[in-house]
């Protein structure tokens, strides 16, 4: 088992060294050689789906809180906490960059 881990780590270290060399040489668009990338599919960008899920979950949670009959101050505190938890769950350590989602829930003029 340890040999498998060491083999994987040495392979990753080799790839990191190759990326560093390519970067230093200014080959930003080709950090890895083409043969290493053949047959690999790029990871799908699911950012839009996560943002949509955040909006739906935040809105649903706030609507659910409205049925509890909490005072306005408590409603704002719990709603904010719920929203932050949803953002943390969906976006991890990058959650704060998605705070503009709150703009969708501001009361009108």
C-alpha positions, -999 to +999 in steps of 0.1 A: +000+000+000+028+024+009+045+017-024+014+027-043+012+060-024+048+067-029+045+060-066+015+084-069+033+111-049+064+108-071+042+110-103+025+141-089+059+156-080+071+150-115+040+167-130+044+197-106+081+200-117+070+199-154+043+226-148+069+248-130+094+244-159+068+253-185+056+283-165+092+296-161+097+291-199+065+312-205+044+284-219+013+293-199-011+278-223+007+244-223+018+237-188+017+199-195+028+181-226+000+170-250+006+133-246-002+135-209-035+152-217-047+129-245-078+110-236-086+133-206-118+152-205-119+187-189-139+190-157-173+205-163-179+240-148-209+236-125-207+271-110-240+282-124-258+251-110-243+258-075-254+294-076-289+284-087-290+258-059-278+285-034-306+309-045-333+282-042-321+269-009-317+304+006-351+315-006-367+282+006-352+285+040-363+321+044-398+312+034-398+284+058-386+307+086-415+331+078-439+303+090-422+302+124-435+336+133-401+349+146-396+386+155-380+406+127-346+408+144-345+370+150-357+364+114-329+385+100-302+368+122-314+333+115-319+340+078-284+354+075-269+324+093-289+300+071-277+318+040-240+318+051-243+281+059-257+273+025-229+293+008-203+275+029-217+241+020-219+248-017-187+268-023-164+258+005-136+282+014-146+304-016-180+312+000-173+348+007-168+356-030-205+347-036-219+371-011-234+392-039-260+365-041-276+383-011-284+413-034-311+391-050-330+391-017-329+428-009-363+445-005-374+467-034-372+505-034 
